[in-house]
Amino acid sequence: MTSTALTVQQTGRPTGFPTPDHFRFAESPVPEPAPGTALVENLYWSVDPYHREMMDGDFALNAPLEGRSLGRIIATRDPVALPEGEIVFHRQGWRTHAVVRPQEVRRLPRYDGVPLSAHLSLLGGTGLTAYVGLTRIARLREGEDLFVSAAAGGVGTATGRFARLLGAGRLIGSAGTAEKVRYLTGQVGYDAAFDYHEGPVADLLAKAAPTGIDVFVDNVGGAHLGAAIGALRERGRVVRVGTVGQYNTPDTPPAVFDHADLVEKSLRMEGFLVRDHQDVQEELYAFAVPHLLSGALALDETVVDGFERIVEAFLLMLRGGNTGKILVRRSPGL
Ligand SMILES: NC(=O)c1ccc[n+]([C@@H]2O[C@H](COP(=O)([O-])OP(=O)(O)OC[C@H]3O[C@@H](n4cnc5c(N)ncnc54)[C@H](OP(=O)(O)O)[C@@H]3O)[C@@H](O)[C@H]2O)c1
């Protein structure tokens, strides 16, 4: 076992897009577990848009950061609750090693044929966000037409694949490159997609969904939100998942839309945080795992190898360099 642990720390507050200079890798000896704890060697890390929001204040400077991670227990002082060899989910990401207490980890169900990474993508918080958005917030009904922004990202690809299996009608997605647009229609099951750089979103959406939409799953905000409200049919729903279009450009003007539309079309707009819906996790497993095993569901992941590339992976994602959920893996072959 290596004797050195690495921990990423934030060193300054960014204005606009962060750069590698806002982070440093701190070296320390691998920690020893105290009684009642265990030492975890991390195997997979999630880097997420909300980390960019945390960089504005919630992440303390020059201190370990929080983030979702999967790791293996390699030494334990509580062999019953934290057995050696067990793979666990926890939130002490952005570091190679973590000392955890039983209440800080979730022991993961293992499904033969389902890769470990799925517990940070389709079966993890990303998939749960998509599933809750469709089933609890939109309350999607069979045959309803759906528009998804940031459709080629983690939540967006999961939303498209789940919506198809839940019986959605037409699926329309927007993304930032022509290659992603092709991926959405060629791989994920979207019926139509467009690159939002190619014109006003309202015009592109009108072309892709000429008869309107029933549900908008919004990962972006701004012009996407305004355009979608205009395109919604009566009793349409907006599921507000995130505002990634503004995290690095806080001066972006807020969405402009006709407020009367909300009344006249009896629309509903609702946001949510996935952390308030952990009770749906088992239902997600019951829904998604059989489809993963049958091949009806596939994982959309961009995997970056090497913990030393975690900052690079995070910055890549903020600029749209990922397709599907972006993950960092300790080494290939896990
Ligand atoms: N409510 C919750 O509990 C919850 C949970 C998880 C995630 N979220 C939110 O869900 C959204 C997606 O998260 P994710 O983890 O799946 O990330 P993701 O979509 O995999 O990655 C972020 C994507 O955002 C797109 N993007 C970046 N800047 C943009 C801009 N100015 N306009 C439009 N698109 C832009 C990029 O794709 P393009 O190439 O297409 O631009 C990038 O790939 C985020 O807003 C996140 O905060 C919310």
The ligand as an SDF file (V2000), in Angstrom:
LIG
                    3D

 48 52  0  0  0  0  0  0  0  0999 V2000
  -31.4750   19.3250   -8.4110 N   0  0  0  0  0  0  0  0  0  0  0  0
  -30.5620   18.4180   -8.0870 C   0  0  0  0  0  0  0  0  0  0  0  0
  -30.5970   17.7820   -7.0290 O   0  0  0  0  0  0  0  0  0  0  0  0
  -29.4440   18.1530   -9.0610 C   0  0  0  0  0  0  0  0  0  0  0  0
  -28.6850   16.9680   -8.9970 C   0  0  0  0  0  0  0  0  0  0  0  0
  -27.6950   16.7360   -9.9730 C   0  0  0  0  0  0  0  0  0  0  0  0
  -27.4680   17.6930  -10.9560 C   0  0  0  0  0  0  0  0  0  0  0  0
  -28.1910   18.8460  -10.9430 N   0  0  0  0  0  0  0  0  0  0  0  0
  -28.0340   19.8480  -12.0050 C   0  0  0  0  0  0  0  0  0  0  0  0
  -28.2940   19.2040  -13.2350 O   0  0  0  0  0  0  0  0  0  0  0  0
  -27.5620   19.8300  -14.2640 C   0  0  0  0  0  0  0  0  0  0  0  0
  -26.7500   18.7720  -15.0180 C   0  0  0  0  0  0  0  0  0  0  0  0
  -25.8230   18.1870  -14.1130 O   0  0  0  0  0  0  0  0  0  0  0  0
  -24.8990   16.9720  -14.5600 P   0  0  0  0  0  0  0  0  0  0  0  0
  -24.2050   16.4910  -13.3650 O   0  0  0  0  0  0  0  0  0  0  0  0
  -25.6790   16.0120  -15.3740 O   0  0  0  0  0  0  0  0  0  0  0  0
  -23.8110   17.7100  -15.4750 O   0  0  0  0  0  0  0  0  0  0  0  0
  -23.5720   17.4700  -17.0170 P   0  0  0  0  0  0  0  0  0  0  0  0
  -24.8210   17.8500  -17.7470 O   0  0  0  0  0  0  0  0  0  0  0  0
  -23.0220   16.1090  -17.2420 O   0  0  0  0  0  0  0  0  0  0  0  0
  -22.3910   18.4890  -17.3130 O   0  0  0  0  0  0  0  0  0  0  0  0
  -22.6150   19.8340  -17.4390 C   0  0  0  0  0  0  0  0  0  0  0  0
  -23.0080   20.1820  -18.9030 C   0  0  0  0  0  0  0  0  0  0  0  0
  -23.5830   21.4660  -18.9080 O   0  0  0  0  0  0  0  0  0  0  0  0
  -23.5020   21.9640  -20.1970 C   0  0  0  0  0  0  0  0  0  0  0  0
  -23.2650   23.4070  -20.1350 N   0  0  0  0  0  0  0  0  0  0  0  0
  -22.2220   24.0420  -19.5880 C   0  0  0  0  0  0  0  0  0  0  0  0
  -22.3720   25.3770  -19.7410 N   0  0  0  0  0  0  0  0  0  0  0  0
  -23.5410   25.5690  -20.3990 C   0  0  0  0  0  0  0  0  0  0  0  0
  -24.2500   26.7120  -20.8590 C   0  0  0  0  0  0  0  0  0  0  0  0
  -23.7860   27.9490  -20.6560 N   0  0  0  0  0  0  0  0  0  0  0  0
  -25.4250   26.5210  -21.4980 N   0  0  0  0  0  0  0  0  0  0  0  0
  -25.9040   25.2830  -21.7100 C   0  0  0  0  0  0  0  0  0  0  0  0
  -25.2760   24.1580  -21.2970 N   0  0  0  0  0  0  0  0  0  0  0  0
  -24.1200   24.3030  -20.6590 C   0  0  0  0  0  0  0  0  0  0  0  0
  -22.3240   21.2620  -20.8890 C   0  0  0  0  0  0  0  0  0  0  0  0
  -22.8160   20.5490  -22.0060 O   0  0  0  0  0  0  0  0  0  0  0  0
  -23.0170   21.2450  -23.4550 P   0  0  0  0  0  0  0  0  0  0  0  0
  -21.8710   20.8110  -24.3000 O   0  0  0  0  0  0  0  0  0  0  0  0
  -24.3100   20.6920  -23.9170 O   0  0  0  0  0  0  0  0  0  0  0  0
  -23.0330   22.7450  -23.2720 O   0  0  0  0  0  0  0  0  0  0  0  0
  -21.8250   20.2840  -19.8370 C   0  0  0  0  0  0  0  0  0  0  0  0
  -21.4830   19.0430  -20.3740 O   0  0  0  0  0  0  0  0  0  0  0  0
  -26.7290   20.9220  -13.5990 C   0  0  0  0  0  0  0  0  0  0  0  0
  -27.4280   22.1370  -13.6680 O   0  0  0  0  0  0  0  0  0  0  0  0
  -26.6530   20.4570  -12.1590 C   0  0  0  0  0  0  0  0  0  0  0  0
  -26.4070   21.5130  -11.2660 O   0  0  0  0  0  0  0  0  0  0  0  0
  -29.1630   19.0840  -10.0290 C   0  0  0  0  0  0  0  0  0  0  0  0
  1  2  1  0
  2  3  2  0
  2  4  1  0
  4  5  1  0
  4 48  2  0
  5  6  2  0
  6  7  1  0
  7  8  2  0
  8  9  1  0
  8 48  1  0
  9 10  1  0
  9 46  1  0
 10 11  1  0
 11 12  1  0
 11 44  1  0
 12 13  1  0
 13 14  1  0
 14 15  2  0
 14 16  1  0
 14 17  1  0
 17 18  1  0
 18 19  2  0
 18 20  1  0
 18 21  1  0
 21 22  1  0
 22 23  1  0
 23 24  1  0
 23 42  1  0
 24 25  1  0
 25 26  1  0
 25 36  1  0
 26 27  1  0
 26 35  1  0
 27 28  2  0
 28 29  1  0
 29 30  1  0
 29 35  2  0
 30 31  1  0
 30 32  2  0
 32 33  1  0
 33 34  2  0
 34 35  1  0
 36 37  1  0
 36 42  1  0
 37 38  1  0
 38 39  2  0
 38 40  1  0
 38 41  1  0
 42 43  1  0
 44 45  1  0
 44 46  1  0
 46 47  1  0
M  CHG  2   8   1  16  -1
M  END
$$$$
